[in-house]
Amino acid sequence: MIDQASPWHAYAEQVPHVPGPSPVRQRMEWGMHPGIGPDARVLGPALHERRVLELGCGDGHNAAHLAGVHGAEVTAVDLVGTQIRRANEKYGALKGLTFLVCDALRFLRNGTLPFDSVYSVFGALGLTDPEIMLPAVARRLRPHGRLVFSVPHPRRRSRSSPPDGRPHLDFLLLPDGTRRPVTRWEPDVPGWHSALHRAGFRPTGVHELPDPLRARLTTLVISARRR
Ligand SMILES: C[S@@+](CC[C@H](N)C(=O)[O-])C[C@H]1O[C@@H](n2cnc3c(N)ncnc32)[C@H](O)[C@@H]1O
């Protein structure tokens, strides 16, 4: 198995960054193209003062939206310190927002306080074995709490998902044009649903988001509730 952390350190170093506080975005995006697919309401109809957890928050713009626009109490974790430093620089003044440097699985396993909703936008879900990650998420969600996550669509390159829940080697394209290997778990929709059932979830929704210009699928958004 390859090192899963270092590509994300390289990504954080290269991704464009404007220093200083940033305005809160007015819409939450789950995919690669703005305005397409669900918004924050997929995490629950009333998020005010709800405890929400993000796994793999990057620079924190989605967490900032949930805290700043919806009044949620958001904890957002990322593996990479540079990302969390930037998140604090951009949005640290907002109420109800906590950013932490931590591996998602480690965070889930090391605490007990339950969350109302857990989400990941191209974050730790799909980059960690779902057979390990999904039970760990279920453990930190209150009964009937929501899990929503987006991952690259498994059919984005007309390649079928590996059988038996096995991961495959993908490449992260960095801004300087180089590519870093990453391991991804990319079940198809029935595969995700089986894994969710095994971990104690009831799948509640699927959105398949297209690239509006090229008419191909880019993103899979899966919603589920803890039983
Ligand atoms: C493609 S970026 C997405 C960031 C953010 N969710 C967004 O939509 O802009 C993936 C992020 O997940 C983080 N990440 C990857 N594996 C992780 C893990 N096991 N635990 C926590 N964060 C992780 C990376 O450091 C990176 O910031």
The ligand as an SDF file (V2000), in Angstrom:
LIG
                    3D

 27 29  0  0  0  0  0  0  0  0999 V2000
   -9.4020   17.0050   -2.6420 C   0  0  0  0  0  0  0  0  0  0  0  0
   -9.1320   17.7420   -1.0750 S   0  0  0  0  0  0  0  0  0  0  0  0
  -10.7790   18.2830   -0.6650 C   0  0  0  0  0  0  0  0  0  0  0  0
  -10.7840   19.3410    0.3840 C   0  0  0  0  0  0  0  0  0  0  0  0
  -12.1470   19.9480    0.7210 C   0  0  0  0  0  0  0  0  0  0  0  0
  -13.0630   18.9550    1.2210 N   0  0  0  0  0  0  0  0  0  0  0  0
  -12.7280   20.6660   -0.4800 C   0  0  0  0  0  0  0  0  0  0  0  0
  -13.7940   20.2670   -0.9620 O   0  0  0  0  0  0  0  0  0  0  0  0
  -12.0930   21.6410   -0.9480 O   0  0  0  0  0  0  0  0  0  0  0  0
   -8.9290   16.3290    0.0020 C   0  0  0  0  0  0  0  0  0  0  0  0
   -8.5730   16.7190    1.4100 C   0  0  0  0  0  0  0  0  0  0  0  0
   -8.6840   15.5590    2.2500 O   0  0  0  0  0  0  0  0  0  0  0  0
   -7.5870   15.5380    3.1460 C   0  0  0  0  0  0  0  0  0  0  0  0
   -7.3980   14.1430    3.5750 N   0  0  0  0  0  0  0  0  0  0  0  0
   -7.0140   13.0840    2.8240 C   0  0  0  0  0  0  0  0  0  0  0  0
   -6.9770   11.9740    3.5650 N   0  0  0  0  0  0  0  0  0  0  0  0
   -7.3580   12.3260    4.8320 C   0  0  0  0  0  0  0  0  0  0  0  0
   -7.5050   11.6300    6.0500 C   0  0  0  0  0  0  0  0  0  0  0  0
   -7.2710   10.3110    6.1250 N   0  0  0  0  0  0  0  0  0  0  0  0
   -7.8920   12.3020    7.1450 N   0  0  0  0  0  0  0  0  0  0  0  0
   -8.1330   13.6490    7.0810 C   0  0  0  0  0  0  0  0  0  0  0  0
   -8.0010   14.3680    5.9520 N   0  0  0  0  0  0  0  0  0  0  0  0
   -7.6230   13.7210    4.8330 C   0  0  0  0  0  0  0  0  0  0  0  0
   -6.4340   16.1100    2.3360 C   0  0  0  0  0  0  0  0  0  0  0  0
   -5.3850   16.6090    3.1300 O   0  0  0  0  0  0  0  0  0  0  0  0
   -7.1400   17.2130    1.5460 C   0  0  0  0  0  0  0  0  0  0  0  0
   -7.1120   18.4520    2.2190 O   0  0  0  0  0  0  0  0  0  0  0  0
  1  2  1  0
  2  3  1  0
  2 10  1  0
  3  4  1  0
  4  5  1  0
  5  6  1  0
  5  7  1  0
  7  8  2  0
  7  9  1  0
 10 11  1  0
 11 12  1  0
 11 26  1  0
 12 13  1  0
 13 14  1  0
 13 24  1  0
 14 15  1  0
 14 23  1  0
 15 16  2  0
 16 17  1  0
 17 18  1  0
 17 23  2  0
 18 19  1  0
 18 20  2  0
 20 21  1  0
 21 22  2  0
 22 23  1  0
 24 25  1  0
 24 26  1  0
 26 27  1  0
M  CHG  2   2   1   9  -1
M  END
$$$$
